């Protein structure tokens, strides 16, 4: 993607408030994973661009391609070091940057937006959440395979596999289970249509799900359809 086109999305960029912790401008010698703060959630209506930045060289490479007025913070997301880039008001803007950084610059980037408080109903916790989704009795065969080109809309289930049922109800279709960055996620949709992916991202995030759009090349399909095994007596 042409970087000039991508940069145009930063017109009207609104800087975020200062965040306590290490900034991307911190000298390399001071950057260490153990000292990086947890990534802060975005402001209301804001989309985040999270870029894997495990080494100072990667962080320098990223700063060279981002606009000078970009609001960036080196922080920890799910125990990984990433650069948090804020200020995106639309999914399209954030996704365009993610695509550019992934396909042109060669960095691993994805878009994320946190859930809206109170939108996702609470359900009883299930013991051994991953095994509940990968239960052999489920009808879908467990056959890991990489996805092809396109966009994958992933949903974090935070060790609450009952969210798969809620996601199925929201989409009115089956959802899959995938691995991305060596972590399991629910697969809301896989498509080559960026607009369709962004629409799903917007729709699900408005319903309170934690959603991200990623390059599907980096996603491994574990199950095309998941079912939640009911907890055994005494596990509720």
Backbone bond lengths (Angstrom), bond angles and torsions (degrees), N, CA, C in turn:
res aa  C-N    CA-C-N  psi(-1)  N-CA   C-N-CA  omega(-1)  CA-C   N-CA-C  phi
1 X - - - 1.450 - - 1.515 109.12 -
2 X 1.328 117.69 138.75 1.441 122.95 -179.60 1.520 110.04 -63.67
3 X 1.366 117.59 122.75 1.454 118.75 -177.22 1.516 113.07 -64.23
4 X 1.360 118.08 -26.45 1.460 120.10 178.38 1.517 110.41 -63.85
5 X 1.335 115.37 -41.99 1.461 119.84 178.54 1.518 110.19 -64.27
6 X 1.313 115.76 -42.26 1.456 119.37 -178.73 1.520 110.74 -65.34
7 X 1.311 117.37 -41.87 1.456 120.61 -178.35 1.518 111.26 -64.15
8 X 1.331 117.90 -26.54 1.453 119.88 -178.36 1.521 111.85 -63.48
9 X 1.318 116.78 -21.00 1.459 119.77 178.36 1.527 111.88 -68.71
10 X 1.338 117.39 -13.16 1.456 120.36 -178.14 1.520 111.82 -87.51
11 X 1.353 117.87 3.39 1.450 120.46 175.78 1.524 109.47 -60.34
12 X 1.312 116.85 129.87 1.462 120.15 -178.38 1.510 112.75 78.00
13 X 1.319 116.81 20.65 1.468 121.18 -179.69 1.521 110.31 -57.38
14 X 1.302 117.19 131.83 1.461 123.05 179.53 1.515 108.90 -111.62
15 X 1.316 116.34 116.34 1.459 120.97 -176.60 1.517 110.41 -66.66
16 X 1.337 115.74 143.39 1.460 121.20 176.65 1.522 109.62 -82.90
17 X 1.326 118.14 159.17 1.465 120.55 174.96 1.519 110.14 -61.57
18 X 1.309 116.50 156.68 1.463 120.56 179.26 1.515 109.63 -60.85
19 X 1.318 116.75 140.58 1.459 122.37 -178.50 1.519 108.76 -113.70
20 X 1.322 116.61 131.89 1.455 120.72 179.07 1.517 108.66 -65.05
21 X 1.337 116.95 130.42 1.452 120.38 179.90 1.500 110.33 134.75
22 X 1.318 116.05 -173.37 1.449 121.42 -178.63 1.506 110.51 -79.26
23 X 1.323 117.06 134.04 1.450 121.96 176.79 1.511 108.91 -97.28
24 X 1.334 115.08 164.92 1.458 119.76 -179.67 1.515 111.06 -63.02
25 X 1.332 117.64 -22.21 1.455 120.35 -178.80 1.525 112.90 -82.82
26 X 1.322 117.42 -1.09 1.453 120.95 179.67 1.516 110.37 -63.94
27 X 1.328 119.21 139.49 1.462 120.69 177.85 1.515 111.20 -54.63
28 X 1.337 114.61 146.29 1.464 120.01 -175.19 1.522 112.44 -57.47
29 X 1.326 116.46 -37.18 1.458 118.82 -176.44 1.517 112.44 -64.40
30 X 1.346 116.54 -19.29 1.463 119.89 -177.97 1.507 113.10 -93.59
31 X 1.328 116.95 -5.22 1.458 120.59 -176.16 1.520 109.80 -88.68
32 X 1.299 117.03 119.95 1.463 121.99 176.94 1.508 107.71 -145.37
33 X 1.317 115.42 142.32 1.458 119.39 -175.47 1.522 111.89 -57.74
34 X 1.332 116.99 -39.43 1.453 119.59 -176.18 1.523 112.27 -66.88
35 X 1.337 117.70 -21.69 1.456 121.15 -177.78 1.517 113.29 -96.50
36 X 1.313 117.10 -7.40 1.458 119.31 -178.26 1.525 110.48 -76.68
37 X 1.330 117.82 136.18 1.461 120.60 179.35 1.515 111.29 -75.99
38 X 1.312 116.46 165.68 1.457 120.69 171.76 1.526 108.51 -67.40
39 X 1.327 116.42 142.34 1.458 120.14 179.63 1.529 110.12 -63.31
40 X 1.301 115.71 136.81 1.454 121.32 178.67 1.527 110.31 -83.44
41 X 1.315 118.10 145.81 1.470 120.67 178.36 1.522 110.26 -68.78
42 X 1.320 117.05 160.16 1.467 120.03 -179.97 1.519 111.82 -75.34
43 X 1.315 114.72 166.71 1.457 120.21 173.19 1.524 109.21 -71.56
44 X 1.298 117.12 169.24 1.463 121.54 179.69 1.522 110.43 -57.64
45 X 1.339 115.61 129.69 1.454 120.99 177.68 1.510 114.69 75.92
46 X 1.324 117.66 9.89 1.463 121.32 -177.31 1.527 110.92 -104.08
47 X 1.322 116.02 142.18 1.460 122.09 173.94 1.521 108.58 -104.31
48 X 1.324 115.83 146.43 1.453 121.42 179.21 1.513 111.05 -109.38
49 X 1.319 115.23 146.81 1.451 121.99 169.94 1.520 106.20 -109.50
50 X 1.327 117.36 119.73 1.456 122.62 179.04 1.519 108.71 -111.21
51 X 1.327 116.18 124.80 1.462 121.67 -175.55 1.521 108.84 -120.54
52 X 1.330 116.81 123.58 1.461 120.96 178.16 1.523 109.40 -57.75
53 X 1.333 116.37 122.71 1.469 121.25 -173.64 1.521 109.75 -140.53
54 X 1.312 116.07 66.00 1.460 120.44 -172.57 1.520 113.75 -80.15
55 X 1.330 118.46 -13.69 1.460 120.88 -179.11 1.521 110.32 -129.72
56 X 1.335 118.07 154.95 1.466 121.14 176.47 1.521 112.52 -58.42
57 X 1.332 117.70 -34.64 1.464 120.41 179.85 1.524 111.02 -62.69
58 X 1.328 116.27 -42.27 1.464 119.85 179.03 1.523 110.20 -66.01
59 X 1.317 116.82 -40.41 1.461 120.48 179.46 1.524 111.15 -63.27
60 X 1.341 116.46 -39.08 1.464 120.45 177.29 1.521 110.71 -66.57
61 X 1.322 116.63 -42.54 1.463 121.49 179.05 1.515 111.07 -59.82
62 X 1.322 116.33 -40.87 1.458 120.51 -179.79 1.519 111.19 -67.40
63 X 1.334 117.35 -44.31 1.465 120.22 -178.47 1.521 111.81 -60.97
64 X 1.327 117.13 -29.87 1.461 120.82 -178.53 1.521 112.58 -69.34
65 X 1.333 117.68 -25.76 1.470 119.84 -177.09 1.521 112.78 -102.34
66 X 1.324 117.48 -13.20 1.461 119.90 178.13 1.526 110.23 -82.95
67 X 1.315 118.20 152.15 1.469 121.26 175.28 1.528 110.52 -60.34
68 X 1.321 115.91 151.59 1.465 120.35 -178.38 1.523 112.65 -61.48
69 X 1.337 116.27 -28.37 1.464 118.80 -177.27 1.523 112.96 -93.72
70 X 1.334 116.65 11.55 1.466 119.87 179.73 1.528 110.35 -66.86
71 X 1.308 116.35 137.28 1.464 122.01 177.62 1.521 108.57 -89.61
72 X 1.335 117.30 105.49 1.463 121.38 -174.54 1.520 111.10 -124.35
73 X 1.310 114.68 147.55 1.460 121.98 176.71 1.517 108.62 -143.67
74 X 1.318 117.39 133.09 1.460 121.33 172.36 1.524 107.07 -85.70
75 X 1.327 116.24 122.38 1.463 119.91 -174.24 1.527 109.81 -150.76
76 X 1.325 116.03 -179.05 1.465 121.42 -179.70 1.516 110.21 -107.74
77 X 1.332 115.31 129.18 1.460 122.34 175.33 1.518 107.36 -124.86
78 X 1.326 117.09 115.33 1.469 121.90 -176.64 1.522 110.67 53.79
79 X 1.346 115.72 40.60 1.462 123.24 177.31 1.519 114.12 71.23
80 X 1.318 118.65 9.94 1.454 122.45 173.46 1.521 109.01 -106.70
81 X 1.335 116.62 147.65 1.457 120.78 176.90 1.520 108.83 -83.97
82 X 1.317 116.28 124.24 1.462 121.75 179.90 1.522 108.72 -134.64
83 X 1.325 115.20 163.18 1.455 120.41 168.87 1.516 107.59 -101.90
84 X 1.301 115.31 122.02 1.463 122.35 -179.47 1.525 108.36 -91.37
85 X 1.320 116.09 118.66 1.463 121.42 179.32 1.521 107.87 -112.71
86 X 1.312 117.11 115.93 1.454 121.19 -177.00 1.513 112.43 -106.11
87 X 1.330 115.35 177.05 1.456 120.64 175.19 1.503 115.95 104.45
88 X 1.339 118.37 5.68 1.464 121.28 -179.93 1.526 109.45 -89.05
89 X 1.309 116.08 127.94 1.464 120.81 -179.69 1.521 113.03 -96.39
90 X 1.338 117.68 -12.59 1.462 121.32 -179.71 1.516 110.05 -133.71
91 X 1.325 115.50 153.86 1.459 120.54 176.62 1.519 110.73 -65.76
92 X 1.341 117.23 -34.42 1.455 121.18 -178.68 1.526 111.31 -62.47
93 X 1.333 116.50 -42.97 1.463 120.54 -179.27 1.520 111.00 -63.59
94 X 1.329 116.62 -48.02 1.458 120.63 -179.44 1.524 111.27 -65.28
95 X 1.330 116.97 -40.92 1.465 121.02 -179.03 1.525 111.41 -66.88
96 X 1.321 116.99 -35.64 1.463 120.34 178.73 1.523 110.76 -64.60
97 X 1.319 116.27 -41.59 1.458 119.38 176.02 1.524 111.18 -65.91
98 X 1.328 116.78 -41.49 1.465 120.01 179.03 1.524 110.47 -60.63
99 X 1.328 116.22 -41.84 1.458 120.49 179.49 1.523 110.80 -65.14
100 X 1.319 116.66 -42.85 1.465 120.81 -179.99 1.526 110.83 -63.15
101 X 1.329 116.70 -46.56 1.461 120.05 -178.42 1.522 111.75 -65.66
102 X 1.322 116.66 -34.90 1.464 120.67 -178.97 1.521 111.87 -75.86
103 X 1.334 116.41 -50.17 1.460 120.71 -171.89 1.523 113.45 -83.91
104 X 1.325 118.20 -32.78 1.459 121.02 -175.20 1.523 112.76 -101.32
105 X 1.318 116.64 -45.48 1.459 120.58 -177.01 1.526 111.66 -85.83
106 X 1.335 117.01 -26.42 1.457 120.69 178.62 1.515 114.22 87.23
107 X 1.328 116.98 25.03 1.459 121.23 177.25 1.524 110.09 -104.68
108 X 1.319 116.25 159.09 1.465 121.09 178.48 1.520 108.56 -94.30
109 X 1.328 116.11 112.74 1.462 120.69 -176.22 1.516 110.35 -133.69
110 X 1.327 115.85 149.92 1.454 120.09 175.30 1.516 109.86 -150.71
111 X 1.313 114.43 163.10 1.459 122.21 -177.76 1.520 108.88 -102.92
112 X 1.309 116.73 139.14 1.463 120.39 179.30 1.512 110.48 -141.70
113 X 1.326 114.61 146.99 1.460 121.49 174.19 1.519 107.17 -142.68
114 X 1.333 118.31 131.98 1.462 120.16 -175.52 1.509 111.74 -74.88
115 X 1.330 117.16 164.08 1.462 119.94 178.34 1.510 111.87 -70.10
116 X 1.312 115.23 156.04 1.454 121.08 173.92 1.518 107.74 -85.13
117 X 1.310 116.79 125.23 1.468 121.39 -173.13 1.515 111.49 -54.23
118 X 1.333 114.15 130.96 1.458 119.70 173.60 1.511 115.27 87.16
119 X 1.352 118.15 -4.65 1.462 119.12 -176.60 1.520 112.92 -81.04
120 X 1.333 116.85 -32.79 1.460 119.98 -178.62 1.515 108.88 -91.89
121 X 1.327 118.73 119.96 1.466 120.68 -177.66 1.510 111.92 -65.54
122 X 1.325 115.54 150.06 1.449 120.63 -179.81 1.524 110.54 -83.89
123 X 1.320 115.98 142.29 1.460 121.23 178.47 1.516 108.39 -132.79
124 X 1.332 118.30 159.09 1.456 120.09 178.47 1.515 110.87 -61.11
125 X 1.330 116.36 141.73 1.456 120.43 179.09 1.522 110.05 -70.04
126 X 1.338 115.57 153.11 1.458 121.25 -180.00 1.520 108.70 -118.07
127 X 1.325 116.98 131.17 1.448 121.03 178.23 1.524 110.07 -67.52
128 X 1.363 116.48 143.68 1.461 121.56 -179.29 1.533 111.02 52.90
129 X 1.335 118.14 67.73 1.461 121.69 -172.68 1.514 114.83 -58.82
130 X 1.353 118.07 -42.73 1.456 118.57 -177.68 1.515 111.00 -67.73
131 X 1.340 117.53 -39.23 1.461 119.58 179.11 1.513 110.98 -66.40
132 X 1.329 116.82 -27.39 1.461 119.89 177.99 1.516 110.88 -65.95
133 X 1.329 116.10 -34.73 1.460 119.95 179.37 1.521 111.08 -80.75
134 X 1.347 116.52 -35.92 1.460 120.43 -176.46 1.521 112.33 -95.97
135 X 1.314 117.92 22.74 1.460 121.75 -179.30 1.526 110.32 -57.22
136 X 1.344 118.47 128.58 1.466 121.03 -178.79 1.518 113.92 -57.65
137 X 1.335 117.17 -22.65 1.460 119.16 -178.86 1.516 112.43 -74.24
138 X 1.334 117.32 -13.27 1.451 119.47 177.70 1.518 109.76 -63.49
139 X 1.313 116.74 145.89 1.456 121.07 -173.28 1.517 113.11 -72.98
140 X 1.328 118.45 -25.59 1.453 120.94 -177.72 1.524 110.13 -77.75
141 X 1.316 117.68 131.60 1.456 122.48 -178.24 1.520 110.96 -71.43
142 X 1.329 116.06 139.95 1.463 121.23 177.10 1.519 107.89 -85.93
143 X 1.322 116.93 104.28 1.463 122.18 -174.96 1.526 108.82 -143.85
144 X 1.350 118.23 83.06 1.465 120.87 -176.35 1.525 112.05 -58.00
145 X 1.321 116.11 135.22 1.456 121.41 177.07 1.522 108.93 -157.15
146 X 1.340 117.14 143.72 1.466 120.06 -178.70 1.522 111.24 -71.80
147 X 1.327 115.19 146.42 1.460 119.88 173.33 1.528 108.88 -78.58
148 X 1.319 116.13 161.49 1.453 120.72 179.14 1.517 111.65 -89.57
149 X 1.329 115.18 -156.59 1.458 120.83 -179.18 1.521 110.57 -69.68
150 X 1.313 115.79 147.07 1.455 120.07 176.88 1.510 112.28 136.95
151 X 1.321 114.81 -151.59 1.460 121.84 -175.83 1.524 109.56 -127.88
152 X 1.320 115.74 134.96 1.461 121.05 176.85 1.523 108.43 -113.81
153 X 1.319 115.81 128.38 1.461 121.23 177.18 1.524 107.29 -97.84
154 X 1.325 116.21 112.07 1.456 121.83 -173.93 1.521 111.09 -108.99
155 X 1.315 115.04 148.03 1.464 121.26 179.84 1.527 108.79 -125.24
156 X 1.319 116.31 125.39 1.463 120.81 174.97 1.524 109.20 -75.22
157 X 1.346 115.37 136.87 1.465 117.09 -179.83 1.524 112.41 -111.98
158 X 1.350 117.59 2.76 1.457 122.27 169.98 1.526 112.92 48.16
159 X 1.331 116.68 44.39 1.469 121.19 -179.83 1.518 112.64 58.89
160 X 1.317 116.50 25.67 1.465 122.19 175.87 1.529 108.24 -124.36
161 X 1.331 117.20 80.34 1.460 119.80 -175.40 1.513 114.22 -62.07
162 X 1.350 116.96 -15.30 1.461 118.09 176.18 1.525 111.21 -63.49
163 X 1.347 117.11 -16.07 1.463 120.05 175.78 1.525 111.03 -64.85
164 X 1.347 116.52 -22.55 1.464 119.36 177.19 1.522 110.45 -62.22
165 X 1.323 116.62 -40.38 1.466 120.49 177.80 1.518 110.61 -64.27
166 X 1.333 116.67 -43.19 1.459 120.61 178.69 1.526 111.21 -64.04
167 X 1.338 116.24 -37.32 1.459 120.09 178.60 1.525 110.79 -68.14
168 X 1.323 116.73 -41.61 1.461 120.40 176.71 1.520 111.07 -59.78
169 X 1.306 116.34 -40.99 1.463 120.07 179.26 1.524 111.14 -66.66
170 X 1.323 117.09 -36.93 1.463 120.55 -179.72 1.523 111.49 -69.30
171 X 1.343 116.26 -38.88 1.465 121.07 -177.68 1.522 112.76 -88.77
172 X 1.342 116.08 -17.41 1.468 121.70 -175.97 1.525 111.29 59.69
173 X 1.325 115.59 37.95 1.467 121.44 176.66 1.525 108.46 -161.64
174 X 1.343 115.31 167.89 1.456 119.91 177.89 1.526 110.29 -67.91
175 X 1.320 115.52 153.28 1.457 120.58 175.43 1.519 108.51 -121.81
176 X 1.318 115.98 152.95 1.447 121.11 -178.18 1.518 112.05 -101.06
177 X 1.321 115.17 176.04 1.458 122.62 175.59 1.519 107.71 -120.96
178 X 1.323 117.35 130.54 1.461 121.46 -177.40 1.520 110.15 -132.81
179 X 1.321 114.54 168.14 1.455 121.87 173.40 1.525 107.87 -117.06
180 X 1.325 115.82 129.76 1.465 121.22 177.34 1.522 107.41 -139.88
181 X 1.331 116.31 124.12 1.457 119.21 -176.67 1.511 112.35 61.50
182 X 1.342 116.17 33.54 1.467 123.52 179.82 1.528 112.24 63.87
183 X 1.337 116.57 26.01 1.458 121.33 175.54 1.519 109.36 -130.87
184 X 1.338 117.22 147.26 1.465 119.95 179.52 1.525 111.99 -82.27
185 X 1.324 115.26 142.15 1.464 122.45 175.49 1.522 108.38 -139.92
186 X 1.312 115.60 158.00 1.457 120.80 170.51 1.521 108.18 -83.28
187 X 1.321 116.05 138.07 1.463 121.19 179.60 1.518 108.99 -97.80
188 X 1.327 115.93 109.61 1.462 120.59 179.26 1.517 110.85 -77.36
189 X 1.321 116.14 -45.21 1.458 119.88 178.21 1.517 110.05 -161.00
190 X 1.316 115.51 154.27 1.464 123.52 175.78 1.514 106.70 -130.94
191 X 1.324 117.38 122.28 1.453 120.90 -173.33 1.522 110.65 -151.44
192 X 1.326 116.06 158.51 1.463 120.96 173.13 1.523 110.87 -95.10
193 X 1.317 116.46 -2.17 1.465 122.26 -178.58 1.529 109.20 -95.12
194 X 1.322 116.55 108.80 1.456 119.97 -177.58 1.521 111.84 -62.70
195 X 1.329 116.95 -37.25 1.464 119.52 179.79 1.524 111.14 -64.12
196 X 1.333 116.09 -39.73 1.464 119.82 178.69 1.525 110.68 -64.76
197 X 1.336 115.98 -40.25 1.463 119.89 178.64 1.526 110.66 -63.93
198 X 1.330 116.47 -43.43 1.463 120.34 -179.83 1.526 111.65 -66.44
199 X 1.334 115.80 -35.41 1.471 119.44 178.19 1.525 110.23 -63.90
200 X 1.335 115.89 -43.68 1.465 119.79 178.86 1.520 110.56 -64.55
201 X 1.339 116.31 -41.42 1.462 120.84 176.71 1.519 110.90 -56.39
202 X 1.327 116.29 -48.86 1.461 121.04 -178.66 1.530 111.06 -63.33
203 X 1.340 115.46 -46.37 1.455 120.38 -176.12 1.526 111.89 -62.27
204 X 1.336 116.33 -45.92 1.462 119.64 -177.06 1.523 112.27 -73.02
205 X 1.328 116.81 -37.70 1.464 118.55 178.83 1.522 110.61 -65.80
206 X 1.329 116.80 -34.06 1.463 120.14 176.35 1.524 111.61 -66.20
207 X 1.336 116.22 -24.82 1.468 120.75 178.63 1.530 112.06 -86.57
208 X 1.324 116.45 -3.84 1.457 119.53 175.67 1.508 116.17 103.97
209 X 1.334 118.21 5.06 1.460 120.51 178.29 1.530 109.87 -85.42
210 X 1.333 116.00 150.38 1.465 120.83 173.68 1.527 106.48 -88.18
211 X 1.322 116.26 109.90 1.462 122.14 -169.80 1.518 110.73 -121.94
212 X 1.320 116.66 149.01 1.454 121.91 174.03 1.525 109.60 -143.84
213 X 1.322 115.92 150.67 1.461 122.31 174.21 1.518 107.46 -110.12
214 X 1.328 117.24 126.67 1.461 121.14 -177.29 1.523 110.26 -132.12
215 X 1.324 114.96 164.59 1.458 121.81 174.66 1.527 108.09 -66.93
216 X 1.322 117.06 118.76 1.467 120.47 -173.95 1.526 113.26 -67.91
217 X 1.339 117.52 -15.65 1.462 119.54 175.93 1.525 111.34 -59.42
218 X 1.322 116.10 -27.55 1.458 121.34 -174.48 1.530 112.73 -94.86
219 X 1.322 115.66 9.13 1.464 121.02 -175.70 1.524 110.27 -110.98
220 X 1.320 116.66 135.72 1.464 121.94 176.18 1.523 108.99 -110.66
221 X 1.324 115.87 124.29 1.461 121.05 178.64 1.523 109.37 -78.67
222 X 1.326 116.47 121.53 1.462 121.85 178.16 1.521 111.31 -93.10
223 X 1.334 116.01 -43.85 1.464 121.22 177.59 1.517 107.93 -146.09
224 X 1.314 115.96 136.49 1.463 119.70 -179.42 1.520 112.14 -77.02
225 X 1.330 116.80 -21.47 1.462 120.88 179.49 1.521 108.76 -148.25
226 X 1.316 116.74 129.37 1.460 120.16 -178.89 1.515 110.52 -112.94
227 X 1.330 114.44 151.13 1.453 122.23 174.63 1.518 107.41 -132.93
228 X 1.298 116.08 143.01 1.461 120.17 -178.86 1.517 109.93 -90.88
229 X 1.329 114.93 123.85 1.463 119.25 176.74 1.520 109.16 -76.22
230 X 1.331 118.99 132.51 1.469 120.46 179.15 1.517 110.44 -65.44
231 X 1.327 118.55 142.78 1.459 121.07 -179.96 1.519 111.25 -65.65
232 X 1.317 114.79 148.47 1.462 119.64 178.01 1.518 109.67 -70.42
233 X 1.321 115.66 162.20 1.458 120.96 -179.78 1.527 109.08 -58.73
234 X 1.312 116.28 131.12 1.458 120.75 179.19 1.505 113.81 93.06
235 X 1.373 119.04 -5.16 1.456 121.18 -178.90 1.506 111.80 -92.41
236 X 1.300 119.62 -10.83 1.461 121.56 -179.41 1.539 110.90 -73.30
